[in-house]
């Protein structure tokens, strides 16, 4: 798999070498998170705390994140 250099902090100009597959997963995760924020109409931290719909939909959001990032490996299965 090819390697790419991605700037993760422009101010510090820190760079991290990641595989193309990891970049695609990160882009997918970013898009998934952005879609949740847009759909839930989250404009600030208070929206998360004060709006029941955000917490009610958090279960599906967490499941979606785990499907993209991966679940923790069960130590018993190894």
C-alpha positions, -999 to 999 in steps of 0.1 A, spaced: 0 0 0 13 35 -8 22 60 19 11 96 21 21 124 44 -7 142 62 -4 174 82 -22 168 115 -14 202 131 -7 230 108 6 254 135 32 229 148 37 215 113 36 180 127 34 153 101 23 117 102 28 91 76 -3 70 70 -13 44 45 -38 52 18 -63 28 34 -60 46 67 -66 79 49 -97 65 33 -109 53 67 -102 87 83 -121 104 55 -150 81 59 -150 87 97 -148 124 92 -177 124 68 -197 101 91 -191 125 121 -199 156 100 -231 140 88 -242 133 124 -233 168 135 -253 182 106 -283 159 111 -285 166 148 -280 204 142 -252 206 167 -239 242 168 -222 241 202 -214 219 232 -247 229 249 -267 214 221 -252 180 230 -261 184 267 -295 201 264 -310 182 235 -324 148 241 -324 138 204 -286 140 203 -281 115 232 -309 93 219 -291 90 185 -257 86 201 -260 48 203 -263 45 165 -235 70 161 -211 50 183 -220 18 165 -213 35 132 -179 48 144 -170 13 156 -179 -1 122 -156 23 105 -127 23 130 -131 -12 142 -142 -28 175 -117 -36 202 -104 -72 197 -118 -96 223 -88 -110 241 -105 -144 245 -108 -148 207 -71 -144 201 
